[in-house]
Amino acid sequence: MYLHLGNNYVIPESEIIGIFDMDNTTISKHTRKLLNLAEKSGKVTAVTNDLPKSFVLCRNGSVYLCQISPSALAGRAEQSISIQID
């Protein structure tokens, strides 16, 4: 299945490593380093021009900055899983 990140961005759920809250995770220097390295290598995509609430990390190192809260994105992912099972 696919996860809709907003503004016509859709990624395969199988590629997602994690969905992270920007406020809680960017406190860590390790997360800031990860985001900085991804940006330097051109792997960061801003899904919106607004202040991001979350970021999605993918297997290929891509990072998507999203306006949607991490709990809403996780809910969308869970909903698509239940649709597959039904």
All heavy atoms as an XYZ file, in Angstrom:
661
protein
N       0.828     -1.178      0.000
C       0.000      0.000      0.000
C       0.874      1.244      0.000
O       2.083      1.161      0.166
C      -0.914      0.003      1.215
C      -1.987     -1.063      1.223
S      -3.086     -1.032     -0.189
C      -4.237      0.230      0.259
N       0.230      2.366     -0.121
C       0.920      3.647     -0.188
C       0.420      4.567      0.920
O      -0.697      4.441      1.391
C       0.668      4.307     -1.548
C       1.300      3.532     -2.678
C       0.606      2.523     -3.329
C       2.590      3.814     -3.082
C       1.176      1.807     -4.359
C       3.178      3.112     -4.115
C       2.476      2.107     -4.753
O       3.054      1.401     -5.759
N       1.287      5.501      1.307
C       0.928      6.479      2.320
C       0.922      7.862      1.684
O       1.920      8.280      1.077
C       1.926      6.447      3.474
C       1.669      7.426      4.619
C       0.332      7.124      5.292
C       2.793      7.369      5.628
N      -0.207      8.566      1.814
C      -0.342      9.919      1.279
C       0.209     10.894      2.310
O      -0.259     10.957      3.437
C      -1.807     10.228      0.980
C      -2.013     11.578      0.415
N      -2.580     12.599      1.142
C      -1.712     12.092     -0.801
C      -2.627     13.684      0.390
N      -2.101     13.399     -0.793
N       1.237     11.668      1.914
C       1.894     12.611      2.814
C       1.331     14.022      2.722
O       1.690     14.886      3.507
C       3.393     12.662      2.512
C       4.145     11.341      2.584
C       5.594     11.544      2.178
C       4.046     10.737      3.974
N       0.464     14.253      1.744
C      -0.085     15.586      1.511
C       0.475     16.170      0.228
O       1.518     15.739     -0.266
N      -0.239     17.136     -0.334
C       0.187     17.834     -1.558
C       0.631     16.883     -2.678
O       1.678     17.087     -3.301
C       1.293     18.837     -1.255
C       0.779     20.037     -0.515
O      -0.423     20.297     -0.491
N       1.671     20.769      0.104
N      -0.137     15.840     -2.898
C       0.102     14.873     -3.980
C       1.384     14.069     -3.835
O       1.902     13.551     -4.820
C       0.067     15.575     -5.348
C      -1.281     16.167     -5.637
O      -2.302     15.578     -5.312
N      -1.294     17.343     -6.236
N       1.930     13.964     -2.632
C       3.087     13.106     -2.385
C       2.593     11.794     -1.803
O       1.921     11.771     -0.766
C       4.065     13.758     -1.416
C       4.918     14.817     -2.054
C       4.500     16.141     -2.089
C       6.137     14.505     -2.634
C       5.268     17.126     -2.678
C       6.924     15.478     -3.217
C       6.484     16.779     -3.233
O       7.256     17.753     -3.822
N       2.957     10.708     -2.455
C       2.562      9.369     -2.029
C       3.803      8.493     -2.084
O       4.544      8.512     -3.069
C       1.466      8.793     -2.959
C       1.056      7.410     -2.525
C       0.263      9.716     -2.999
N       4.042      7.723     -1.014
C       5.194      6.832     -0.994
C       4.745      5.431     -0.592
O       3.761      5.272      0.129
C       6.297      7.332     -0.041
C       5.775      7.507      1.386
C       6.913      8.629     -0.543
C       6.845      7.836      2.400
N       5.460      4.405     -1.076
C       5.115      3.033     -0.674
C       5.388      2.821      0.818
O       6.445      3.207      1.320
C       6.048      2.161     -1.513
C       6.641      3.051     -2.541
C       6.540      4.443     -2.042
N       4.453      2.241      1.505
C       4.619      1.987      2.941
C       5.785      1.045      3.212
O       6.412      1.132      4.258
C       3.333      1.430      3.538
C       2.249      2.475      3.659
C       0.982      1.947      4.302
O       0.948      0.774      4.724
O       0.023      2.722      4.374
N       6.088      0.171      2.266
C       7.198     -0.766      2.454
C       8.549     -0.061      2.507
O       9.527     -0.633      2.981
C       7.203     -1.797      1.325
O       7.389     -1.152      0.077
N       8.618      1.176      2.042
C       9.868      1.938      2.040
C      10.070      2.749      3.319
O      11.142      3.291      3.554
C       9.914      2.881      0.837
C      10.013      2.166     -0.488
C      11.281      1.325     -0.587
O      12.367      1.865     -0.307
O      11.182      0.143     -0.936
N       9.049      2.836      4.155
C       9.113      3.692      5.343
C       9.856      2.996      6.478
O       9.530      1.879      6.861
C       7.697      4.080      5.808
C       7.003      4.900      4.727
C       7.760      4.853      7.116
C       5.552      5.195      5.017
N      10.857      3.694      7.010
C      11.556      3.232      8.211
C      10.829      3.750      9.442
O      10.635      3.035     10.407
C      13.017      3.703      8.218
C      13.793      2.993      7.112
C      13.667      3.461      9.572
C      15.206      3.463      6.948
N      10.429      5.029      9.394
C       9.745      5.597     10.544
C       9.109      6.935     10.250
O       9.477      7.614      9.296
N       8.155      7.277     11.093
C       7.477      8.571     11.048
C       7.792      9.247     12.372
O       7.529      8.680     13.432
C       5.954      8.398     10.879
C       5.646      7.655      9.584
C       5.258      9.744     10.912
C       4.195      7.218      9.449
N       8.367     10.455     12.307
C       8.893     11.095     13.502
C       8.302     12.484     13.713
O       8.060     13.214     12.759
C      10.416     11.211     13.401
C      11.091      9.891     13.205
C      11.358      9.425     11.923
C      11.430      9.100     14.277
C      11.980      8.198     11.732
C      12.052      7.875     14.104
C      12.323      7.422     12.823
N       8.116     12.853     14.966
C       7.649     14.175     15.355
C       8.825     15.144     15.335
O       9.861     14.875     15.948
C       7.046     14.095     16.756
C       6.481     15.413     17.202
O       7.263     16.204     17.786
O       5.293     15.655     16.980
N       8.702     16.250     14.628
C       9.797     17.212     14.508
C      10.156     17.824     15.860
O      11.341     17.968     16.174
C       9.431     18.332     13.525
C       9.446     17.916     12.085
S      11.068     17.481     11.459
C      11.767     19.089     11.186
N       9.170     18.196     16.655
C       9.446     18.860     17.928
C      10.186     17.950     18.899
O      11.126     18.379     19.560
C       8.156     19.349     18.580
C       7.528     20.507     17.830
O       8.268     21.219     17.117
O       6.305     20.700     17.962
N       9.784     16.705     18.985
C      10.375     15.787     19.960
C      11.713     15.219     19.518
O      12.595     15.003     20.348
C       9.421     14.632     20.261
C       8.185     15.103     20.987
O       8.214     16.082     21.711
N       7.086     14.414     20.773
N      11.880     14.963     18.241
C      13.094     14.275     17.795
C      14.251     15.207     17.464
O      15.403     14.793     17.557
C      12.809     13.391     16.564
O      12.274     14.203     15.531
C      11.856     12.273     16.905
N      13.968     16.433     17.088
C      15.064     17.326     16.714
C      15.799     17.885     17.928
O      16.758     18.637     17.778
C      14.573     18.473     15.805
O      13.472     19.135     16.434
C      14.158     17.950     14.447
N      15.392     17.504     19.117
C      16.140     17.841     20.329
C      17.473     17.091     20.318
O      18.487     17.615     20.750
C      15.318     17.487     21.588
C      14.081     18.381     21.669
C      16.152     17.611     22.842
C      13.088     17.959     22.727
N      17.468     15.891     19.780
C      18.663     15.052     19.749
C      19.645     15.530     18.676
O      19.268     15.804     17.542
C      18.267     13.605     19.454
O      19.400     12.838     19.127
N      20.920     15.586     19.052
C      21.944     15.985     18.072
C      22.073     14.944     16.964
O      22.427     15.280     15.839
C      23.280     16.224     18.762
C      23.912     14.987     19.357
C      25.241     15.290     20.010
C      25.821     14.020     20.615
N      27.112     14.269     21.242
N      21.762     13.699     17.263
C      21.853     12.641     16.258
C      20.795     12.828     15.163
O      21.074     12.626     13.983
C      21.717     11.264     16.908
C      22.753     10.999     17.945
N      24.095     10.876     17.658
C      22.646     10.879     19.289
C      24.771     10.663     18.766
N      23.917     10.655     19.775
N      19.592     13.201     15.576
C      18.529     13.450     14.597
C      18.859     14.667     13.753
O      18.677     14.655     12.532
C      17.177     13.654     15.295
O      16.909     12.520     16.117
C      16.057     13.826     14.283
N      19.345     15.713     14.384
C      19.729     16.910     13.633
C      20.839     16.588     12.628
O      20.829     17.076     11.505
C      20.156     18.027     14.584
C      19.001     18.619     15.372
C      19.375     19.908     16.088
N      20.583     19.811     16.889
C      20.634     19.471     18.180
N      19.504     19.197     18.811
N      21.767     19.428     18.830
N      21.778     15.751     13.036
C      22.860     15.347     12.129
C      22.308     14.555     10.948
O      22.698     14.777      9.799
C      23.896     14.522     12.887
C      25.091     14.127     12.059
C      26.122     13.370     12.876
C      27.296     12.975     12.015
N      28.311     12.236     12.782
N      21.393     13.628     11.216
C      20.765     12.841     10.158
C      20.065     13.746      9.149
O      20.251     13.603      7.943
C      19.761     11.849     10.746
C      18.865     11.150      9.719
C      19.575      9.944      9.166
C      17.544     10.788     10.309
N      19.270     14.690      9.652
C      18.539     15.596      8.770
C      19.493     16.495      7.988
O      19.274     16.762      6.802
C      17.539     16.429      9.570
C      16.369     15.652     10.180
C      15.556     16.548     11.102
C      15.503     15.052      9.104
N      20.553     16.939      8.619
C      21.547     17.781      7.953
C      22.254     17.016      6.831
O      22.422     17.537      5.722
C      22.558     18.309      8.976
C      23.460     19.365      8.412
O      23.115     20.055      7.458
N      24.631     19.519      9.007
N      22.654     15.780      7.103
C      23.308     14.957      6.076
C      22.366     14.662      4.910
O      22.771     14.687      3.750
C      23.820     13.647      6.682
C      25.018     13.753      7.608
C      25.288     12.415      8.290
C      26.253     14.223      6.847
N      21.110     14.384      5.226
C      20.130     14.114      4.167
C      19.928     15.351      3.305
O      19.828     15.254      2.074
C      18.802     13.662      4.780
N      19.901     16.518      3.929
C      19.722     17.748      3.159
C      20.933     18.040      2.285
O      20.795     18.409      1.121
C      19.451     18.928      4.091
C      19.117     20.182      3.328
C      18.462     21.234      4.182
O      18.349     21.047      5.406
O      18.059     22.252      3.613
N      22.129     17.827      2.820
C      23.355     18.059      2.040
C      23.445     17.134      0.833
O      23.995     17.505     -0.194
C      24.585     17.890      2.917
C      24.820     19.052      3.844
C      26.075     18.853      4.660
C      26.288     20.046      5.571
N      27.485     19.866      6.427
N      22.914     15.925      0.971
C      22.957     14.972     -0.140
C      21.737     15.078     -1.050
O      21.559     14.268     -1.962
C      23.126     13.546      0.370
O      22.082     13.189      1.220
N      20.883     16.067     -0.816
C      19.735     16.307     -1.687
C      18.602     15.325     -1.533
O      17.804     15.135     -2.450
N      18.497     14.703     -0.368
C      17.465     13.684     -0.161
C      16.281     14.165      0.678
O      15.449     13.375      1.071
C      18.084     12.446      0.472
C      19.060     11.761     -0.457
C      19.410     10.407      0.034
C      20.262      9.713     -1.018
N      20.138      8.298     -0.959
N      16.223     15.465      0.949
C      15.109     16.007      1.724
C      14.103     16.641      0.773
O      14.461     17.439     -0.090
C      15.597     17.053      2.753
C      14.416     17.718      3.438
C      16.504     16.405      3.782
N      12.851     16.261      0.949
C      11.757     16.832      0.166
C      10.759     17.459      1.126
O      10.243     16.782      2.018
C      11.045     15.740     -0.663
O      11.994     15.111     -1.514
C       9.915     16.330     -1.483
N      10.528     18.749      0.940
C       9.514     19.436      1.743
C       8.171     19.261      1.047
O       7.971     19.745     -0.063
C       9.856     20.911      1.892
N       7.275     18.538      1.675
C       5.953     18.276      1.114
C       5.119     19.552      1.120
O       4.236     19.723      0.297
C       5.263     17.137      1.902
C       3.833     16.939      1.454
C       6.057     15.845      1.746
N       5.424     20.459      2.042
C       4.692     21.715      2.169
C       5.663     22.844      2.465
O       6.778     22.599      2.917
C       3.640     21.612      3.299
O       2.942     22.838      3.396
C       4.275     21.294      4.620
N       5.241     24.056      2.224
C       6.066     25.215      2.561
C       5.839     25.671      3.997
O       6.556     26.528      4.496
C       5.774     26.373      1.604
C       6.267     26.078      0.210
O       7.244     25.370      0.022
N       5.584     26.620     -0.779
N       4.837     25.098      4.652
C       4.537     25.429      6.041
C       5.563     24.778      6.969
O       6.335     23.905      6.563
C       3.136     24.958      6.418
C       2.054     25.675      5.634
O       2.276     26.831      5.235
O       0.991     25.069      5.415
N       5.539     25.189      8.224
C       6.413     24.603      9.230
C       6.069     23.119      9.390
O       4.923     22.775      9.667
C       6.223     25.336     10.555
C       7.186     25.002     11.677
C       8.614     25.386     11.280
C       6.784     25.730     12.930
N       7.054     22.221      9.196
C       6.745     20.792      9.277
C       6.463     20.333     10.707
O       7.080     20.801     11.650
C       7.999     20.116      8.728
C       9.082     21.102      8.887
C       8.447     22.459      8.845
N       5.529     19.408     10.816
C       5.193     18.802     12.107
C       5.855     17.440     12.255
O       6.032     16.949     13.355
C       3.680     18.643     12.241
C       2.941     19.942     12.330
C       1.456     19.705     12.479
C       0.715     21.031     12.521
N      -0.734     20.833     12.533
N       6.184     16.826     11.111
C       6.757     15.485     11.149
C       7.704     15.298      9.977
O       7.729     16.087      9.041
C       5.639     14.437     11.081
O       4.932     14.553      9.857
N       8.491     14.228     10.076
C       9.270     13.812      8.915
C       9.201     12.300      8.797
O       9.035     11.587      9.777
C      10.712     14.332      8.946
C      11.611     13.728     10.000
C      12.403     12.627      9.710
C      11.689     14.284     11.259
C      13.249     12.088     10.660
C      12.537     13.765     12.223
C      13.323     12.657     11.921
N       9.275     11.848      7.549
C       9.212     10.426      7.237
C      10.561     10.023      6.673
O      11.048     10.635      5.712
C       8.089     10.131      6.219
C       8.049      8.652      5.877
C       6.739     10.593      6.758
N      11.186      9.025      7.276
C      12.475      8.513      6.834
C      12.250      7.234      6.041
O      11.549      6.329      6.510
C      13.376      8.247      8.036
C      14.745      7.659      7.764
C      15.591      8.617      6.920
C      15.449      7.338      9.078
N      12.845      7.171      4.846
C      12.674      6.006      3.971
C      13.963      5.199      3.872
O      15.047      5.692      4.181
C      12.240      6.468      2.582
S      10.625      7.253      2.572
N      13.827      3.977      3.418
C      14.955      3.047      3.305
C      16.098      3.575      2.442
O      17.252      3.288      2.709
C      14.492      1.712      2.744
C      13.571      0.952      3.651
C      13.202     -0.403      3.042
N      12.158     -1.035      3.788
C      12.362     -1.781      4.875
N      13.571     -1.950      5.319
N      11.341     -2.318      5.502
N      15.781      4.325      1.412
C      16.819      4.833      0.513
C      17.477      6.105      1.045
O      18.273      6.728      0.353
C      16.245      5.075     -0.882
C      15.177      6.147     -0.909
O      14.858      6.755      0.098
N      14.611      6.372     -2.073
N      17.141      6.503      2.268
C      17.724      7.691      2.877
C      16.942      8.962      2.620
O      17.314     10.023      3.121
N      15.869      8.874      1.853
C      15.042     10.043      1.588
C      14.297     10.455      2.855
O      13.902      9.613      3.657
C      14.014      9.756      0.495
O      14.657      9.506     -0.722
N      14.122     11.769      2.995
C      13.385     12.325      4.122
C      12.320     13.246      3.560
O      12.597     14.091      2.711
C      14.325     13.116      5.061
C      13.532     13.795      6.165
C      15.388     12.208      5.655
N      11.085     13.062      4.020
C       9.969     13.902      3.609
C       9.508     14.715      4.807
O       9.163     14.142      5.844
C       8.818     13.052      3.075
C       9.154     12.347      1.803
C       9.746     11.090      1.825
C       8.898     12.938      0.577
C      10.073     10.439      0.641
C       9.218     12.296     -0.607
C       9.805     11.050     -0.563
O      10.142     10.412     -1.730
N       9.528     16.044      4.681
C       9.057     16.936      5.729
C       7.579     17.212      5.492
O       7.196     17.675      4.422
C       9.840     18.248      5.712
C      11.359     18.122      5.819
C      12.001     19.489      5.709
C      11.763     17.432      7.105
N       6.746     16.924      6.486
C       5.294     16.979      6.308
C       4.629     17.932      7.290
O       5.059     18.049      8.431
C       4.686     15.598      6.523
S       5.375     14.334      5.476
N       3.546     18.533      6.854
C       2.728     19.392      7.690
C       1.776     18.560      8.557
O       1.289     19.013      9.574
C       1.924     20.366      6.810
C       0.887     21.182      7.521
C       1.473     22.111      8.582
O       2.588     22.573      8.446
N       0.721     22.375      9.621
N       1.551     17.327      8.174
C       0.616     16.446      8.880
C       1.292     15.888     10.131
O       2.469     15.534     10.105
C       0.154     15.306      7.953
C      -0.529     15.895      6.713
C      -0.772     14.346      8.671
C      -0.801     14.901      5.629
N       0.551     15.789     11.217
C       1.114     15.284     12.469
C       1.503     13.816     12.324
O       0.914     13.077     11.520
C       0.105     15.440     13.605
O      -0.947     14.521     13.456
N       2.495     13.374     13.101
C       2.900     11.975     13.028
C       1.774     11.007     13.382
O       1.665      9.942     12.788
C       4.054     11.857     14.021
C       4.281     13.188     14.590
C       3.294     14.141     14.027
N       0.929     11.389     14.326
C      -0.175     10.493     14.700
C      -1.182     10.356     13.565
O      -1.728      9.265     13.340
C      -0.870     10.988     15.974
O      -1.377     12.287     15.787
N      -1.426     11.439     12.812
C      -2.334     11.350     11.664
C      -1.732     10.482     10.560
O      -2.430      9.675      9.945
C      -2.651     12.740     11.122
N      -0.430     10.624     10.313
C       0.226      9.786      9.298
C       0.203      8.319      9.720
O      -0.069      7.437      8.902
C       1.669     10.240      9.074
C       1.848     11.550      8.326
C       3.314     11.966      8.334
C       1.342     11.439      6.895
N       0.484      8.059     10.991
C       0.444      6.683     11.486
C      -0.969      6.112     11.381
O      -1.154      4.939     11.029
C       0.934      6.622     12.926
N      -1.968      6.938     11.653
C      -3.361      6.500     11.511
C      -3.698      6.139     10.078
O      -4.387      5.154      9.825
N      -3.189      6.933      9.141
C      -3.421      6.619      7.725
C      -2.771      5.288      7.369
O      -3.348      4.477      6.647
C      -2.833      7.706      6.829
C      -3.588      8.991      6.849
C      -2.947      9.993      5.922
N      -3.649     11.268      5.987
C      -3.383     12.303      5.221
N      -2.410     12.229      4.322
N      -4.059     13.419      5.341
N      -1.568      5.055      7.884
C      -0.864      3.803      7.594
C      -1.614      2.618      8.192
O      -1.790      1.588      7.542
C       0.557      3.860      8.133
N      -2.081      2.753      9.425
C      -2.839      1.675     10.075
C      -4.146      1.405      9.342
O      -4.564      0.266      9.204
C      -3.123      2.023     11.528
C      -1.923      1.945     12.412
C      -2.206      2.398     13.829
O      -3.389      2.563     14.186
O      -1.242      2.585     14.580
N      -4.782      2.462      8.879
C      -6.045      2.313      8.161
C      -5.836      1.529      6.870
O      -6.630      0.659      6.544
C      -6.638      3.679      7.868
C      -8.024      3.621      7.292
C      -8.599      5.021      7.106
O      -7.863      5.974      6.862
N      -9.897      5.128      7.208
N      -4.757      1.792      6.163
C      -4.511      1.072      4.921
C      -4.170     -0.387      5.180
O      -4.507     -1.258      4.395
C      -3.419      1.745      4.077
O      -2.160      1.592      4.682
N      -3.542     -0.666      6.321
C      -3.257     -2.054      6.670
C      -4.552     -2.797      6.942
O      -4.736     -3.924      6.501
C      -2.313     -2.130      7.892
C      -0.913     -1.668      7.500
C      -2.257     -3.534      8.462
C       0.045     -1.487      8.649
N      -5.488     -2.180      7.674
C      -6.752     -2.860      7.962
C      -7.568     -3.061      6.694
O      -8.306     -4.031      6.572
C      -7.555     -2.078      9.004
O      -8.019     -0.864      8.483
N      -7.441     -2.177      5.738
C      -8.145     -2.335      4.464
C      -7.583     -3.540      3.721
O      -8.333     -4.322      3.138
C      -8.035     -1.064      3.607
C      -8.845      0.059      4.256
C      -8.507     -1.302      2.188
C      -8.623      1.423      3.635
N      -6.271     -3.745      3.764
C      -5.652     -4.884      3.099
C      -6.112     -6.196      3.720
O      -6.354     -7.165      3.028
C      -4.124     -4.815      3.205
C      -3.487     -3.832      2.276
C      -1.968     -3.857      2.450
O      -1.444     -4.270      3.466
N      -1.282     -3.412      1.434
N      -6.224     -6.229      5.037
C      -6.610     -7.456      5.737
C      -8.058     -7.806      5.458
O      -8.400     -8.966      5.292
C      -6.347     -7.310      7.257
C      -4.847     -7.192      7.503
C      -6.920     -8.480      8.015
C      -4.471     -6.855      8.914
N      -8.926     -6.805      5.407
C     -10.346     -7.050      5.165
C     -10.511     -7.501      3.755
O     -10.922     -8.343      3.250
C     -11.162     -5.774      5.371
C     -11.151     -5.319      6.815
O     -10.782     -6.125      7.685
O     -11.498     -4.157      7.059
